[in-house]
Amino acid sequence: MTQFRPCIDLHEGKVKQIVGGSLSDQGADTNFVSQYDAAYYASLYREHELQGGHVIALGPGNKDEALKALAAWPNALQFGGGVNQTNAAEFLQAGASHVIVTSYLFENGEFSWDRLEALKAETGKNRLVLDLSCRRTATGWNIATDRWQTVTNTAVDESTLTELANHCDEFLIHAADVEGLQAGIDEELVSLLGKYAMIPVTYAGGARSIEDLKRVNELSAGKVDLTIGSALDIFGGQGITLAECLAWNKR
């Protein structure tokens, strides 16, 4: 069954919820800035035993906050954001259960199998999450790197999902076009993920209510988990409460 997965998004050293597609070197359209630090949210998730959450550093200046979150609940949260072959082990040693990687795996816009193998040698397959966050194109969806600003030639399709499943423990997939808009999930993408993914998958983007958990469960036959950010009450949202998500997970 589809599960709610928590998140901690970090931007400019603060816990925020942003409109994903707006992220650039100049900043981002922001839905929420928390008065609490990352450790507060990690501790909250620990209190409720919410497994499989991800801490994402959106740009520079977030490492200290990320390390606080990982220390607050060791070996329970995944970390992504600027992860590469040289620093992956550091975040695992700091308490990340997995590291999440996208941009490092692309070189001059092309997927690098050499980089994937080098990274996997550092982390092991079982502690690696591949972030296949994407944007819609004329033919489907393509992986987007560099804070979702660069659309690569690598499609998110049956072939990619099947091949990459052999090299990681999970997939994390933000639908960048709807991320942070609270205007509904990308149902076609969720359906595709449910049809072809052979390992655990977390989808993020557009979720706004408990109905989205139900819908992802239906569309993916329970194979895809859902992250809810901006609509969640602990991030200033009014669409769904953490209590509702916890109740859903205990069904």
Sequence and secondary structure as in RCSB ss.txt:
>XXXX:A:sequence
MTQFRPCIDLHEGKVKQIVGGSLSDQGADTNFVSQYDAAYYASLYREHELQGGHVIALGPGNKDEALKALAAWPN
ALQFGGGVNQTNAAEFLQAGASHVIVTSYLFENGEFSWDRLEALKAETGKNRLVLDLSCRRTATGWNIATDRWQT
VTNTAVDESTLTELANHCDEFLIHAADVEGLQAGIDEELVSLLGKYAMIPVTYAGGARSIEDLKRVNELSAGKVD
LTIGSALDIFGGQGITLAECLAWNKR
>XXXX:A:secstr
   EE EEEEETTEEEEE GGG BTTB  EEEE SS HHHHHHHHHHTT  SEEEEE SSS HHHHHHHHHHSTT
TEEEESS  TTTHHHHHHTTEEEEEESGGGEETTEE HHHHHHHHHHH GGGEEEE  EEEETTEEEEEETTTTE
EEEEE SHHHHHHHGGG SEEEEEBTTTTTS S   HHHHHHHHHH  S EEEESS  SHHHHHHHHHHTTT EE
EE  TTBGGGT SSB HHHHHHHHT 
